[in-house]
Amino acid sequence: MSASARAAAAVLPAGPGVYRFRDARGRALYVGRAVSLRRRVRSYWGDLGDRPHLTAMVAQIDRIEAVSCDSEHEAAWLERNLLERQLPRWNRTAGGQEVAVCIGLDQSARSPGLSVVHADGRSRAPHLQYFGPYLGGARVRLAVAGLLRACTLDYAGDAPRGASRDFARERGVAGADRPRLALSLAAVLGRDQAAVDCLREQLTQRRTAAAESQAFEVASRIHAELAAIEWITCPQQAAALDGTDADVAGWADGLLVRFEIRDGRLCGWRQYRRSRAQAEPWLARTPRAWQDFAGRSAVLAARLAQGSGAVSRASTAAGRGD
């Protein structure tokens, strides 16, 4: 790893994001994600521990590029999307290990509740309202369990039978409550902050009550559900169900950063040396919802380029792919 790349790593933010290593010829070596960009990237010139196979790669790193994300989940999606499009030499898996899923909200009188289905759309029913996509089927199912623990829509059918009828009676839930419960769940899944905070408070109180009554397994389970709910409700734009196509760009200090959104996935990321006038057409077509993300990305890219002193080389290689 060059001394300039190591110096650039010091300006990385401490929050989540995606990083990319390039060699002296501008070729992508590796794409990774991190809960803390600064800590993760700086670890490459420390003890690699269980990553000894990366030693040869580290010696080739000439510069670092990075995108700061609003959440760990967004970073996971961005990494997945980039690797599905192009697999650098030192990455082993195209797209990562997590399964992409959606949550379906059923408000019908017969079978109200939540279900988890694959995000490819093949298992979707037309009468359900879908949210997501999310990464990690097991984690999302845990989140659904927490949602239904606090908001018992699955017991709000018009004619529950057997054990379901007994549980509904015990929880004081009836068919008349179904619209209210469905609306509450939709608000949480739609990332309405007040609804998310209310749900979090309910589950936190239940966790505390369980711990105080020494029901430690229940408390531990609710704790895991809370973490999973945080995963599905945190800010995340890198993947959507709307199938949007868009070109997103930000500019700072002579550096244009471009992202491509195809079929709802943020899947392309390139950097160029460009003047403000040259960048203006790209900036003008950037959707308003993406302007803050793109602007922050350009500022970080410019800071890293200044730290590494490698941006002039990078600009000549910009057409060689992501």
Secondary structure as UniProt FT lines:
FT   HELIX           3..9
FT   TURN            10..11
FT   STRAND          17..22
FT   TURN            24..25
FT   STRAND          28..34
FT   HELIX           37..42
FT   HELIX           43..45
FT   TURN            49..50
FT   HELIX           52..54
FT   HELIX           55..58
FT   TURN            59..60
FT   STRAND          63..68
FT   HELIX           72..85
FT   TURN            89..90
FT   STRAND          100..106
FT   STRAND          113..118
FT   TURN            119..120
FT   TURN            122..123
FT   TURN            126..127
FT   STRAND          129..135
FT   HELIX           137..150
FT   HELIX           153..155
FT   HELIX           162..171
FT   HELIX           175..177
FT   HELIX           178..189
FT   TURN            190..191
FT   HELIX           193..212
FT   TURN            213..214
FT   HELIX           216..233
FT   STRAND          246..252
FT   TURN            253..254
FT   STRAND          255..262
FT   TURN            263..264
FT   STRAND          265..273
FT   HELIX           276..284
FT   HELIX           288..308
FT   HELIX           311..316
FT   TURN            317..319
//
